Amino acid sequence: MKNSILTLLALAAITACNKKENTTTADSTADTTMSSPQDTPTTLNDSATVSNTAVTEKTLSDQDKKFADEAARGGMMEVMMGDLAAKTSTNATVKALGEMMARDHGKANEELKKWASASGYTLPTSLNAEQQKKHDDLKTKKGSEFDKMYTDLMVNDHKKDIADFKKEASEGSETSLKGFASKTLPTLEHHLMESEKAKTAVK
């Protein structure tokens, strides 16, 4: 009889221990289950970061894109022709005009590149066929022929540039690009005035 009681007590003790272990296991499982949602905010934050990046990419209008492309190509041409005038011309006025064009348009080109980089927009890196032909034709000229052709080009190109920059300043959609156009206009107007003076001087 004593043995039967002892056996029962032993079984009861073992059962109690098993219950405690099961409870501990269940608690630790619950802890694990509860801790997993802590990862969720990180995932949400990552998604939010991706969304924010997408939102900050600027959506440009056709007007903005056309202006940016033409300004980039026009600026490159002014620098190339300005360098050519500074090296080729024997006329002090034309040489000075070329140096000014290369310097000022070089600065404007850098500003435009910074805008493009910040906006995720790819600017053209070469002249179009018409501009390349003008540059190649100018390279073949010498003396007074060069001076007349260069000053003619500068007057005509700057008249077009001023019209394009005014249009972007008033009709563009992207604020920074409109600001660039407005800021550059006075320089272009000064260039036109100096080009007209030089054109008159080499007639």
Wavefront OBJ file of the C-alpha trace (Angstrom):
o trace
v 0.000 0.000 0.000
v 2.854 2.312 0.913
v 4.495 1.533 -2.399
v 1.304 2.414 -4.280
v 1.066 5.792 -2.519
v 4.710 6.565 -3.208
v 4.243 5.665 -6.856
v 1.220 7.958 -7.115
v 3.109 10.815 -5.438
v 6.045 10.315 -7.783
v 3.736 10.420 -10.833
v 2.044 13.539 -9.516
v 5.411 15.245 -9.072
v 6.517 14.295 -12.583
v 3.236 15.541 -14.054
v 3.594 18.851 -12.187
v 7.125 19.305 -13.535
v 5.966 18.588 -17.053
v 3.201 21.172 -16.747
v 5.711 23.763 -15.529
v 8.045 23.011 -18.442
v 5.174 23.218 -20.900
v 4.115 26.540 -19.408
v 7.702 27.863 -19.683
v 7.941 26.691 -23.296
v 4.598 28.256 -24.111
v 5.681 31.509 -22.453
v 8.918 31.606 -24.427
v 6.994 30.863 -27.623
v 4.634 33.691 -26.780
v 7.612 35.970 -26.180
v 9.050 35.021 -29.564
v 5.704 35.589 -31.245
v 5.306 38.938 -29.552
v 8.827 40.063 -30.423
v 8.517 39.422 -34.160
v 6.253 42.419 -34.868
v 9.102 44.646 -33.657
v 10.714 44.037 -37.051
v 7.668 45.387 -38.850
v 8.382 49.116 -38.345
v 11.799 48.654 -39.982
v 10.164 47.107 -43.021
v 7.593 49.883 -43.126
v 10.286 52.505 -42.755
v 12.263 50.974 -45.624
v 9.175 51.092 -47.815
v 8.546 54.685 -46.824
v 12.122 55.597 -47.743
v 11.701 54.069 -51.198
v 8.405 55.894 -51.661
v 9.938 59.207 -50.566
v 12.812 58.755 -53.007
v 10.334 58.153 -55.807
v 8.353 61.236 -54.815
v 11.442 63.494 -54.798
v 12.315 62.619 -58.404
v 11.110 65.658 -60.325
v 8.540 65.158 -63.050
v 9.401 67.570 -65.829
v 7.021 68.988 -68.412
v 7.809 68.817 -72.141
v 8.583 72.543 -71.998
v 11.143 71.972 -69.223
v 12.817 69.082 -71.054
v 12.998 70.956 -74.349
v 14.431 74.027 -72.656
v 17.009 72.046 -70.662
v 18.184 70.173 -73.767
v 18.448 73.308 -75.908
v 20.137 75.304 -73.145
v 22.714 72.546 -72.660
v 23.500 72.259 -76.368
v 23.448 76.035 -76.899
v 25.758 76.553 -73.928
v 28.214 73.979 -75.250
v 28.239 75.649 -78.652
v 28.857 79.108 -77.150
v 31.847 77.780 -75.187
v 33.326 75.961 -78.211
v 32.892 78.954 -80.520
v 34.099 81.353 -77.829
v 37.308 79.350 -77.384
v 37.723 79.316 -81.152
v 37.300 83.111 -81.378
v 39.741 83.730 -78.521
v 42.402 81.619 -80.265
v 41.703 82.364 -83.944
v 40.680 86.018 -84.223
v 43.262 88.763 -84.576
v 40.683 91.408 -83.682
v 40.910 92.457 -80.008
v 37.152 93.092 -79.741
v 36.266 89.679 -81.169
v 38.875 87.924 -79.016
v 37.460 89.600 -75.898
v 33.918 88.657 -76.943
v 34.971 85.033 -77.395
v 36.659 84.920 -73.998
v 33.568 86.362 -72.322
v 31.270 83.866 -74.066
v 33.423 80.876 -73.119
v 33.712 82.023 -69.497
v 30.065 83.001 -68.873
v 28.478 80.107 -70.740
v 30.902 77.713 -69.053
v 29.593 78.871 -65.661
v 25.959 78.618 -66.814
v 26.612 75.114 -68.152
v 27.945 74.024 -64.738
v 24.841 75.412 -63.014
v 22.609 73.556 -65.457
v 24.554 70.321 -64.835
v 24.081 70.716 -61.069
v 20.344 71.177 -61.589
v 20.210 68.081 -63.821
v 22.122 66.000 -61.278
v 19.783 67.058 -58.453
v 16.727 66.399 -60.637
v 17.857 63.035 -62.003
v 17.661 64.386 -65.574
v 20.184 63.458 -68.288
v 21.320 66.388 -70.425
v 22.659 65.976 -73.978
v 26.450 65.863 -74.150
v 26.992 66.891 -77.772
v 25.817 69.466 -80.300
v 23.006 68.713 -82.730
v 23.818 68.400 -86.456
v 22.966 72.037 -87.265
v 25.119 73.412 -84.446
v 28.021 71.127 -85.324
v 27.881 72.364 -88.938
v 27.979 76.004 -87.791
v 31.012 75.282 -85.629
v 32.781 73.347 -88.410
v 32.078 76.114 -90.946
v 33.417 78.754 -88.541
v 36.650 76.777 -88.114
v 37.365 77.121 -91.835
v 37.226 80.943 -91.757
v 40.169 83.264 -91.198
v 40.712 86.976 -90.563
v 37.811 89.348 -91.216
v 35.686 86.500 -92.628
v 35.947 84.694 -89.293
v 35.154 87.855 -87.310
v 32.053 88.653 -89.391
v 30.717 85.100 -89.259
v 31.355 84.750 -85.522
v 29.735 88.056 -84.552
v 26.731 87.307 -86.826
v 26.289 83.928 -85.139
v 26.511 85.453 -81.671
v 23.882 88.107 -82.422
v 21.437 85.615 -83.962
v 21.999 82.894 -81.362
v 21.593 85.242 -78.424
v 18.351 86.655 -79.785
v 17.005 83.078 -79.901
v 18.481 82.246 -76.472
v 16.832 85.261 -74.853
v 13.420 84.292 -76.294
v 13.840 80.684 -75.076
v 14.969 81.697 -71.585
v 12.096 84.192 -71.236
v 9.625 81.485 -72.244
v 10.983 79.050 -69.643
v 11.012 81.731 -66.946
v 7.304 82.417 -67.535
v 5.915 79.073 -68.747
v 8.177 76.425 -67.181
v 6.853 74.014 -64.534
v 9.979 73.170 -62.541
v 10.826 75.912 -60.045
v 14.625 75.496 -60.005
v 14.851 75.435 -63.806
v 12.670 78.544 -64.060
v 14.992 80.201 -61.540
v 18.026 79.274 -63.643
v 16.392 80.802 -66.729
v 15.514 84.049 -64.917
v 18.955 84.339 -63.337
v 20.762 83.791 -66.675
v 18.675 86.240 -68.729
v 20.571 89.436 -67.783
v 23.872 87.802 -68.821
v 22.410 86.795 -72.184
v 21.069 90.306 -72.746
v 24.528 91.703 -71.990
v 26.039 89.198 -74.433
v 23.643 90.324 -77.159
v 24.553 93.955 -76.605
v 28.298 93.185 -76.765
v 27.816 90.964 -79.828
v 26.006 93.758 -81.668
v 28.841 96.180 -80.801
v 31.430 93.702 -82.075
v 29.420 93.046 -85.241
v 29.327 96.775 -85.990
v 33.075 97.045 -85.294
v 34.048 94.337 -87.813
v 31.821 95.437 -90.725
l 1 2 3 4 5 6 7 8 9 10 11 12 13 14 15 16 17 18 19 20 21 22 23 24 25 26 27 28 29 30 31 32 33 34 35 36 37 38 39 40 41 42 43 44 45 46 47 48 49 50 51 52 53 54 55 56 57 58 59 60 61 62 63 64 65 66 67 68 69 70 71 72 73 74 75 76 77 78 79 80 81 82 83 84 85 86 87 88 89 90 91 92 93 94 95 96 97 98 99 100 101 102 103 104 105 106 107 108 109 110 111 112 113 114 115 116 117 118 119 120 121 122 123 124 125 126 127 128 129 130 131 132 133 134 135 136 137 138 139 140 141 142 143 144 145 146 147 148 149 150 151 152 153 154 155 156 157 158 159 160 161 162 163 164 165 166 167 168 169 170 171 172 173 174 175 176 177 178 179 180 181 182 183 184 185 186 187 188 189 190 191 192 193 194 195 196 197 198 199 200 201 202 203
